[in-house]
Amino acid sequence: MTADPVSTTEAAAAPSTVRKGRKFLWTLAGLAGVCAVCGWISLGAGLYLDVPRGTRLILAVVAAVATEATFWISAAALGVSVFEARKRIWRRITGRG
């Protein structure tokens, strides 16, 4: 029997689609990392220049959110299932399972 050319083509296209998705995630993670570094530099400059409290709070929140986004996007790019990992950690700690 001969293989269906459509299914062979679809199967061959799947890995490149995954690679493109991963490449996009890594690009997005790099961009988020640059934003995080800029956020922390801005916070440091704000502290050095003794900006008002409200401005410091905004700078800190922006830096923290950008850093958190970097971690989550990097985890997605690596294919880490964060919730599954947490579940395994809690099972080890509590001794259940």
Distance bins in CASP14 RR format, pairs under 12 A and 6 or more apart:
PFRMAT RR
TARGET T0000
AUTHOR 0000-0000-0000
RMODE 2
METHOD distances of the structure
MODEL  1
2 8 0 0 0 0 0 1 0 0 0 0 0
3 9 0 0 0 0 0 1 0 0 0 0 0
3 10 0 0 0 0 0 1 0 0 0 0 0
3 11 0 0 0 0 1 0 0 0 0 0 0
3 12 0 0 0 0 0 1 0 0 0 0 0
4 10 0 0 0 0 1 0 0 0 0 0 0
4 11 0 0 0 0 0 1 0 0 0 0 0
5 11 0 0 0 0 0 1 0 0 0 0 0
5 12 0 0 0 0 0 1 0 0 0 0 0
6 12 0 0 0 0 0 1 0 0 0 0 0
6 13 0 0 0 0 0 1 0 0 0 0 0
7 13 0 0 0 0 0 1 0 0 0 0 0
7 14 0 0 0 0 0 1 0 0 0 0 0
8 14 0 0 0 0 0 1 0 0 0 0 0
9 16 0 0 0 0 0 1 0 0 0 0 0
10 16 0 0 0 0 0 1 0 0 0 0 0
10 17 0 0 0 0 1 0 0 0 0 0 0
11 17 0 0 0 0 0 1 0 0 0 0 0
11 18 0 0 0 0 0 1 0 0 0 0 0
12 18 0 0 0 0 0 1 0 0 0 0 0
13 19 0 0 0 0 0 1 0 0 0 0 0
13 20 0 0 0 0 0 1 0 0 0 0 0
14 20 0 0 0 0 0 1 0 0 0 0 0
14 21 0 0 0 0 0 1 0 0 0 0 0
15 21 0 0 0 0 0 1 0 0 0 0 0
15 22 0 0 0 0 0 1 0 0 0 0 0
16 22 0 0 0 0 0 1 0 0 0 0 0
16 23 0 0 0 0 0 1 0 0 0 0 0
17 23 0 0 0 0 0 1 0 0 0 0 0
17 24 0 0 0 0 0 1 0 0 0 0 0
18 24 0 0 0 0 0 1 0 0 0 0 0
18 25 0 0 0 0 0 1 0 0 0 0 0
18 77 0 0 0 0 0 1 0 0 0 0 0
18 79 0 0 0 0 0 1 0 0 0 0 0
19 25 0 0 0 0 0 1 0 0 0 0 0
19 26 0 0 0 0 0 1 0 0 0 0 0
19 77 0 0 0 0 0 1 0 0 0 0 0
20 26 0 0 0 0 0 1 0 0 0 0 0
20 27 0 0 0 0 0 1 0 0 0 0 0
21 27 0 0 0 0 1 0 0 0 0 0 0
21 28 0 0 0 0 1 0 0 0 0 0 0
21 29 0 0 0 0 0 1 0 0 0 0 0
21 76 0 0 0 0 0 1 0 0 0 0 0
21 77 0 0 0 0 1 0 0 0 0 0 0
21 79 0 0 0 0 0 1 0 0 0 0 0
22 28 0 0 0 0 0 1 0 0 0 0 0
22 29 0 0 0 0 0 1 0 0 0 0 0
22 73 0 0 0 0 0 1 0 0 0 0 0
22 74 0 0 0 0 0 1 0 0 0 0 0
22 76 0 0 0 0 1 0 0 0 0 0 0
22 77 1 0 0 1 0 0 0 0 0 0 0
22 78 0 0 0 0 1 0 0 0 0 0 0
22 79 0 0 0 0 1 0 0 0 0 0 0
23 29 0 0 0 0 0 1 0 0 0 0 0
23 30 0 0 0 0 0 1 0 0 0 0 0
23 77 0 0 0 0 1 0 0 0 0 0 0
24 30 0 0 0 0 0 1 0 0 0 0 0
24 31 0 0 0 0 0 1 0 0 0 0 0
24 73 0 0 0 0 0 1 0 0 0 0 0
24 76 0 0 0 0 0 1 0 0 0 0 0
24 77 0 0 0 0 1 0 0 0 0 0 0
25 31 0 0 0 0 0 1 0 0 0 0 0
25 32 0 0 0 0 0 1 0 0 0 0 0
25 70 0 0 0 0 0 1 0 0 0 0 0
25 72 0 0 0 0 0 1 0 0 0 0 0
25 73 1 0 0 1 0 0 0 0 0 0 0
25 74 0 0 0 0 1 0 0 0 0 0 0
25 75 0 0 0 0 1 0 0 0 0 0 0
25 76 1 0 1 0 0 0 0 0 0 0 0
25 77 1 1 0 0 0 0 0 0 0 0 0
25 78 0 0 0 0 1 0 0 0 0 0 0
25 79 0 0 0 0 1 0 0 0 0 0 0
25 80 0 0 0 0 0 1 0 0 0 0 0
26 32 0 0 0 0 0 1 0 0 0 0 0
26 33 0 0 0 0 0 1 0 0 0 0 0
26 70 0 0 0 0 0 1 0 0 0 0 0
26 73 0 0 0 0 1 0 0 0 0 0 0
26 74 0 0 0 0 1 0 0 0 0 0 0
26 75 0 0 0 0 0 1 0 0 0 0 0
26 76 0 0 0 0 1 0 0 0 0 0 0
26 77 1 0 1 0 0 0 0 0 0 0 0
26 78 0 0 0 0 1 0 0 0 0 0 0
26 79 0 0 0 0 0 1 0 0 0 0 0
27 33 0 0 0 0 0 1 0 0 0 0 0
27 34 0 0 0 0 0 1 0 0 0 0 0
27 73 0 0 0 0 1 0 0 0 0 0 0
27 74 0 0 0 0 0 1 0 0 0 0 0
27 77 0 0 0 0 1 0 0 0 0 0 0
28 34 0 0 0 0 0 1 0 0 0 0 0
28 35 0 0 0 0 0 1 0 0 0 0 0
28 69 0 0 0 0 1 0 0 0 0 0 0
28 70 0 0 0 0 1 0 0 0 0 0 0
28 72 0 0 0 0 0 1 0 0 0 0 0
28 73 1 0 1 0 0 0 0 0 0 0 0
28 74 0 0 0 0 1 0 0 0 0 0 0
28 76 0 0 0 0 1 0 0 0 0 0 0
28 77 1 0 0 1 0 0 0 0 0 0 0
29 35 0 0 0 0 0 1 0 0 0 0 0
29 36 0 0 0 0 0 1 0 0 0 0 0
29 66 0 0 0 0 0 1 0 0 0 0 0
29 67 0 0 0 0 0 1 0 0 0 0 0
29 69 0 0 0 0 1 0 0 0 0 0 0
29 70 1 0 0 1 0 0 0 0 0 0 0
29 71 0 0 0 0 1 0 0 0 0 0 0
29 72 0 0 0 0 1 0 0 0 0 0 0
29 73 1 0 1 0 0 0 0 0 0 0 0
29 74 1 0 1 0 0 0 0 0 0 0 0
29 75 0 0 0 0 1 0 0 0 0 0 0
29 76 0 0 0 0 1 0 0 0 0 0 0
29 77 1 0 1 0 0 0 0 0 0 0 0
29 78 0 0 0 0 1 0 0 0 0 0 0
29 79 0 0 0 0 0 1 0 0 0 0 0
30 36 0 0 0 0 1 0 0 0 0 0 0
30 37 0 0 0 0 1 0 0 0 0 0 0
30 38 0 0 0 0 0 1 0 0 0 0 0
30 66 0 0 0 0 0 1 0 0 0 0 0
30 69 0 0 0 0 0 1 0 0 0 0 0
30 70 1 0 0 1 0 0 0 0 0 0 0
30 71 0 0 0 0 0 1 0 0 0 0 0
30 73 0 0 0 0 1 0 0 0 0 0 0
30 74 0 0 0 0 1 0 0 0 0 0 0
30 77 0 0 0 0 1 0 0 0 0 0 0
31 37 0 0 0 0 0 1 0 0 0 0 0
31 38 0 0 0 0 0 1 0 0 0 0 0
31 66 0 0 0 0 1 0 0 0 0 0 0
31 69 0 0 0 0 1 0 0 0 0 0 0
31 70 0 0 0 0 1 0 0 0 0 0 0
31 73 0 0 0 0 1 0 0 0 0 0 0
31 74 0 0 0 0 0 1 0 0 0 0 0
31 77 0 0 0 0 0 1 0 0 0 0 0
32 38 0 0 0 0 0 1 0 0 0 0 0
32 39 0 0 0 0 0 1 0 0 0 0 0
32 63 0 0 0 0 0 1 0 0 0 0 0
32 65 0 0 0 0 1 0 0 0 0 0 0
32 66 1 0 0 1 0 0 0 0 0 0 0
32 67 0 0 0 0 1 0 0 0 0 0 0
32 68 0 0 0 0 1 0 0 0 0 0 0
32 69 1 0 1 0 0 0 0 0 0 0 0
32 70 1 0 1 0 0 0 0 0 0 0 0
32 71 0 0 0 0 1 0 0 0 0 0 0
32 72 0 0 0 0 1 0 0 0 0 0 0
32 73 1 0 1 0 0 0 0 0 0 0 0
32 74 0 0 0 0 1 0 0 0 0 0 0
32 75 0 0 0 0 0 1 0 0 0 0 0
32 76 0 0 0 0 0 1 0 0 0 0 0
32 77 0 0 0 0 0 1 0 0 0 0 0
33 39 0 0 0 0 1 0 0 0 0 0 0
33 40 0 0 0 0 1 0 0 0 0 0 0
33 41 0 0 0 0 0 1 0 0 0 0 0
33 63 0 0 0 0 0 1 0 0 0 0 0
33 65 0 0 0 0 0 1 0 0 0 0 0
33 66 1 0 0 1 0 0 0 0 0 0 0
33 67 1 0 0 1 0 0 0 0 0 0 0
33 68 0 0 0 0 0 1 0 0 0 0 0
33 69 0 0 0 0 1 0 0 0 0 0 0
33 70 1 0 1 0 0 0 0 0 0 0 0
33 71 0 0 0 0 1 0 0 0 0 0 0
33 72 0 0 0 0 0 1 0 0 0 0 0
33 73 0 0 0 0 1 0 0 0 0 0 0
33 74 0 0 0 0 1 0 0 0 0 0 0
33 77 0 0 0 0 0 1 0 0 0 0 0
34 40 0 0 0 0 0 1 0 0 0 0 0
34 41 0 0 0 0 0 1 0 0 0 0 0
34 66 0 0 0 0 1 0 0 0 0 0 0
34 67 0 0 0 0 0 1 0 0 0 0 0
34 69 0 0 0 0 0 1 0 0 0 0 0
34 70 0 0 0 0 1 0 0 0 0 0 0
35 41 0 0 0 0 0 1 0 0 0 0 0
35 42 0 0 0 0 0 1 0 0 0 0 0
35 62 0 0 0 0 1 0 0 0 0 0 0
35 63 0 0 0 0 1 0 0 0 0 0 0
35 64 0 0 0 0 0 1 0 0 0 0 0
35 65 0 0 0 0 1 0 0 0 0 0 0
35 66 1 0 1 0 0 0 0 0 0 0 0
35 67 0 0 0 0 1 0 0 0 0 0 0
35 68 0 0 0 0 0 1 0 0 0 0 0
35 69 1 0 0 1 0 0 0 0 0 0 0
35 70 1 0 0 1 0 0 0 0 0 0 0
35 73 0 0 0 0 0 1 0 0 0 0 0
36 42 0 0 0 0 0 1 0 0 0 0 0
36 43 0 0 0 0 0 1 0 0 0 0 0
36 62 0 0 0 0 1 0 0 0 0 0 0
36 63 1 0 0 1 0 0 0 0 0 0 0
36 64 0 0 0 0 1 0 0 0 0 0 0
36 65 0 0 0 0 1 0 0 0 0 0 0
36 66 1 1 0 0 0 0 0 0 0 0 0
36 67 1 0 1 0 0 0 0 0 0 0 0
36 68 0 0 0 0 1 0 0 0 0 0 0
36 69 1 0 0 1 0 0 0 0 0 0 0
36 70 1 0 1 0 0 0 0 0 0 0 0
36 71 0 0 0 0 1 0 0 0 0 0 0
36 72 0 0 0 0 0 1 0 0 0 0 0
36 73 0 0 0 0 0 1 0 0 0 0 0
36 74 0 0 0 0 0 1 0 0 0 0 0
37 43 0 0 0 0 0 1 0 0 0 0 0
37 44 0 0 0 0 0 1 0 0 0 0 0
37 62 0 0 0 0 0 1 0 0 0 0 0
37 63 0 0 0 0 1 0 0 0 0 0 0
37 66 0 0 0 0 1 0 0 0 0 0 0
37 67 0 0 0 0 1 0 0 0 0 0 0
37 70 0 0 0 0 1 0 0 0 0 0 0
38 44 0 0 0 0 0 1 0 0 0 0 0
38 45 0 0 0 0 0 1 0 0 0 0 0
38 59 0 0 0 0 0 1 0 0 0 0 0
38 62 0 0 0 0 1 0 0 0 0 0 0
38 63 0 0 0 0 1 0 0 0 0 0 0
38 66 1 0 0 1 0 0 0 0 0 0 0
38 67 0 0 0 0 0 1 0 0 0 0 0
38 70 0 0 0 0 0 1 0 0 0 0 0
39 45 0 0 0 0 1 0 0 0 0 0 0
39 46 0 0 0 0 0 1 0 0 0 0 0
39 58 0 0 0 0 0 1 0 0 0 0 0
39 59 1 0 0 1 0 0 0 0 0 0 0
39 60 0 0 0 0 1 0 0 0 0 0 0
39 61 0 0 0 0 0 1 0 0 0 0 0
39 62 1 0 1 0 0 0 0 0 0 0 0
39 63 1 0 1 0 0 0 0 0 0 0 0
39 64 0 0 0 0 1 0 0 0 0 0 0
39 65 0 0 0 0 1 0 0 0 0 0 0
39 66 1 0 1 0 0 0 0 0 0 0 0
39 67 0 0 0 0 1 0 0 0 0 0 0
39 69 0 0 0 0 0 1 0 0 0 0 0
39 70 0 0 0 0 0 1 0 0 0 0 0
40 46 0 0 0 0 0 1 0 0 0 0 0
40 47 0 0 0 0 0 1 0 0 0 0 0
40 59 0 0 0 0 1 0 0 0 0 0 0
40 60 0 0 0 0 1 0 0 0 0 0 0
40 62 0 0 0 0 1 0 0 0 0 0 0
40 63 1 0 1 0 0 0 0 0 0 0 0
40 64 0 0 0 0 1 0 0 0 0 0 0
40 65 0 0 0 0 0 1 0 0 0 0 0
40 66 0 0 0 0 1 0 0 0 0 0 0
40 67 1 0 0 1 0 0 0 0 0 0 0
40 70 0 0 0 0 0 1 0 0 0 0 0
41 47 0 0 0 0 0 1 0 0 0 0 0
41 48 0 0 0 0 0 1 0 0 0 0 0
41 59 0 0 0 0 1 0 0 0 0 0 0
41 62 0 0 0 0 0 1 0 0 0 0 0
41 63 0 0 0 0 1 0 0 0 0 0 0
41 66 0 0 0 0 0 1 0 0 0 0 0
42 48 0 0 0 0 0 1 0 0 0 0 0
42 49 0 0 0 0 0 1 0 0 0 0 0
42 51 0 0 0 0 1 0 0 0 0 0 0
42 55 0 0 0 0 1 0 0 0 0 0 0
42 56 0 0 0 0 0 1 0 0 0 0 0
42 58 0 0 0 0 1 0 0 0 0 0 0
42 59 1 0 1 0 0 0 0 0 0 0 0
42 60 0 0 0 0 1 0 0 0 0 0 0
42 61 0 0 0 0 0 1 0 0 0 0 0
42 62 1 0 0 1 0 0 0 0 0 0 0
42 63 1 0 0 1 0 0 0 0 0 0 0
42 66 0 0 0 0 0 1 0 0 0 0 0
43 49 0 0 0 0 0 1 0 0 0 0 0
43 51 0 0 0 0 1 0 0 0 0 0 0
43 55 0 0 0 0 1 0 0 0 0 0 0
43 56 1 0 0 1 0 0 0 0 0 0 0
43 57 0 0 0 0 0 1 0 0 0 0 0
43 58 0 0 0 0 1 0 0 0 0 0 0
43 59 1 0 1 0 0 0 0 0 0 0 0
43 60 1 0 1 0 0 0 0 0 0 0 0
43 61 0 0 0 0 1 0 0 0 0 0 0
43 62 1 0 0 1 0 0 0 0 0 0 0
43 63 1 0 1 0 0 0 0 0 0 0 0
43 64 0 0 0 0 1 0 0 0 0 0 0
43 65 0 0 0 0 0 1 0 0 0 0 0
43 66 0 0 0 0 0 1 0 0 0 0 0
43 67 0 0 0 0 0 1 0 0 0 0 0
44 50 0 0 0 0 0 1 0 0 0 0 0
44 51 0 0 0 0 1 0 0 0 0 0 0
44 55 0 0 0 0 0 1 0 0 0 0 0
44 56 0 0 0 0 1 0 0 0 0 0 0
44 59 1 0 0 1 0 0 0 0 0 0 0
44 60 0 0 0 0 1 0 0 0 0 0 0
44 62 0 0 0 0 0 1 0 0 0 0 0
44 63 0 0 0 0 1 0 0 0 0 0 0
45 51 0 0 0 0 1 0 0 0 0 0 0
45 55 0 0 0 0 0 1 0 0 0 0 0
45 56 0 0 0 0 0 1 0 0 0 0 0
45 59 0 0 0 0 1 0 0 0 0 0 0
45 63 0 0 0 0 0 1 0 0 0 0 0
46 52 0 0 0 0 1 0 0 0 0 0 0
46 53 0 0 0 0 0 1 0 0 0 0 0
46 54 0 0 0 0 0 1 0 0 0 0 0
46 55 1 0 0 1 0 0 0 0 0 0 0
46 56 1 0 0 1 0 0 0 0 0 0 0
46 57 0 0 0 0 0 1 0 0 0 0 0
46 58 0 0 0 0 0 1 0 0 0 0 0
46 59 1 0 0 1 0 0 0 0 0 0 0
46 60 0 0 0 0 1 0 0 0 0 0 0
46 62 0 0 0 0 0 1 0 0 0 0 0
46 63 0 0 0 0 0 1 0 0 0 0 0
47 53 0 0 0 0 0 1 0 0 0 0 0
47 55 0 0 0 0 0 1 0 0 0 0 0
47 56 1 0 0 1 0 0 0 0 0 0 0
47 57 0 0 0 0 0 1 0 0 0 0 0
47 59 0 0 0 0 1 0 0 0 0 0 0
47 60 0 0 0 0 1 0 0 0 0 0 0
47 63 0 0 0 0 0 1 0 0 0 0 0
48 56 0 0 0 0 0 1 0 0 0 0 0
48 59 0 0 0 0 0 1 0 0 0 0 0
49 55 0 0 0 0 1 0 0 0 0 0 0
49 56 0 0 0 0 0 1 0 0 0 0 0
49 59 0 0 0 0 0 1 0 0 0 0 0
50 56 0 0 0 0 1 0 0 0 0 0 0
51 57 0 0 0 0 1 0 0 0 0 0 0
51 58 0 0 0 0 1 0 0 0 0 0 0
51 59 1 0 0 1 0 0 0 0 0 0 0
51 60 0 0 0 0 0 1 0 0 0 0 0
52 58 0 0 0 0 1 0 0 0 0 0 0
52 59 0 0 0 0 0 1 0 0 0 0 0
53 59 0 0 0 0 0 1 0 0 0 0 0
53 60 0 0 0 0 0 1 0 0 0 0 0
54 60 0 0 0 0 1 0 0 0 0 0 0
54 61 0 0 0 0 1 0 0 0 0 0 0
55 61 0 0 0 0 0 1 0 0 0 0 0
55 62 0 0 0 0 0 1 0 0 0 0 0
56 62 0 0 0 0 0 1 0 0 0 0 0
56 63 0 0 0 0 0 1 0 0 0 0 0
57 63 0 0 0 0 0 1 0 0 0 0 0
57 64 0 0 0 0 0 1 0 0 0 0 0
58 64 0 0 0 0 0 1 0 0 0 0 0
58 65 0 0 0 0 0 1 0 0 0 0 0
59 65 0 0 0 0 0 1 0 0 0 0 0
59 66 0 0 0 0 0 1 0 0 0 0 0
60 66 0 0 0 0 0 1 0 0 0 0 0
60 67 0 0 0 0 0 1 0 0 0 0 0
61 67 0 0 0 0 0 1 0 0 0 0 0
61 68 0 0 0 0 0 1 0 0 0 0 0
62 68 0 0 0 0 0 1 0 0 0 0 0
62 69 0 0 0 0 0 1 0 0 0 0 0
63 69 0 0 0 0 0 1 0 0 0 0 0
63 70 0 0 0 0 0 1 0 0 0 0 0
64 70 0 0 0 0 0 1 0 0 0 0 0
64 71 0 0 0 0 0 1 0 0 0 0 0
65 71 0 0 0 0 0 1 0 0 0 0 0
65 72 0 0 0 0 0 1 0 0 0 0 0
66 72 0 0 0 0 0 1 0 0 0 0 0
66 73 0 0 0 0 0 1 0 0 0 0 0
67 73 0 0 0 0 0 1 0 0 0 0 0
67 74 0 0 0 0 0 1 0 0 0 0 0
68 74 0 0 0 0 0 1 0 0 0 0 0
68 75 0 0 0 0 0 1 0 0 0 0 0
69 75 0 0 0 0 0 1 0 0 0 0 0
69 76 0 0 0 0 0 1 0 0 0 0 0
70 76 0 0 0 0 0 1 0 0 0 0 0
70 77 0 0 0 0 0 1 0 0 0 0 0
71 77 0 0 0 0 0 1 0 0 0 0 0
71 78 0 0 0 0 0 1 0 0 0 0 0
71 80 0 0 0 0 0 1 0 0 0 0 0
71 82 0 0 0 0 1 0 0 0 0 0 0
72 78 0 0 0 0 0 1 0 0 0 0 0
72 79 0 0 0 0 0 1 0 0 0 0 0
72 80 0 0 0 0 1 0 0 0 0 0 0
72 82 1 0 0 1 0 0 0 0 0 0 0
72 83 0 0 0 0 0 1 0 0 0 0 0
73 79 0 0 0 0 0 1 0 0 0 0 0
73 80 0 0 0 0 0 1 0 0 0 0 0
73 82 0 0 0 0 0 1 0 0 0 0 0
74 80 0 0 0 0 1 0 0 0 0 0 0
74 82 0 0 0 0 0 1 0 0 0 0 0
75 81 0 0 0 0 1 0 0 0 0 0 0
75 82 1 0 1 0 0 0 0 0 0 0 0
75 83 0 0 0 0 0 1 0 0 0 0 0
75 84 0 0 0 0 0 1 0 0 0 0 0
75 85 0 0 0 0 1 0 0 0 0 0 0
75 86 0 0 0 0 0 1 0 0 0 0 0
76 82 0 0 0 0 1 0 0 0 0 0 0
78 85 0 0 0 0 0 1 0 0 0 0 0
79 85 0 0 0 0 0 1 0 0 0 0 0
80 86 0 0 0 0 0 1 0 0 0 0 0
80 88 0 0 0 0 0 1 0 0 0 0 0
81 87 0 0 0 0 1 0 0 0 0 0 0
81 88 0 0 0 0 1 0 0 0 0 0 0
82 88 0 0 0 0 0 1 0 0 0 0 0
82 89 0 0 0 0 0 1 0 0 0 0 0
83 89 0 0 0 0 0 1 0 0 0 0 0
83 90 0 0 0 0 0 1 0 0 0 0 0
84 90 0 0 0 0 0 1 0 0 0 0 0
84 91 0 0 0 0 0 1 0 0 0 0 0
85 91 0 0 0 0 0 1 0 0 0 0 0
85 92 0 0 0 0 0 1 0 0 0 0 0
86 92 0 0 0 0 0 1 0 0 0 0 0
86 93 0 0 0 0 0 1 0 0 0 0 0
87 93 0 0 0 0 0 1 0 0 0 0 0
87 94 0 0 0 0 0 1 0 0 0 0 0
87 96 0 0 0 0 0 1 0 0 0 0 0
87 97 0 0 0 0 0 1 0 0 0 0 0
88 94 0 0 0 0 0 1 0 0 0 0 0
88 95 0 0 0 0 0 1 0 0 0 0 0
88 96 0 0 0 0 0 1 0 0 0 0 0
88 97 0 0 0 0 1 0 0 0 0 0 0
89 95 0 0 0 0 0 1 0 0 0 0 0
89 96 0 0 0 0 0 1 0 0 0 0 0
90 96 0 0 0 0 1 0 0 0 0 0 0
90 97 0 0 0 0 0 1 0 0 0 0 0
91 97 1 0 1 0 0 0 0 0 0 0 0
END
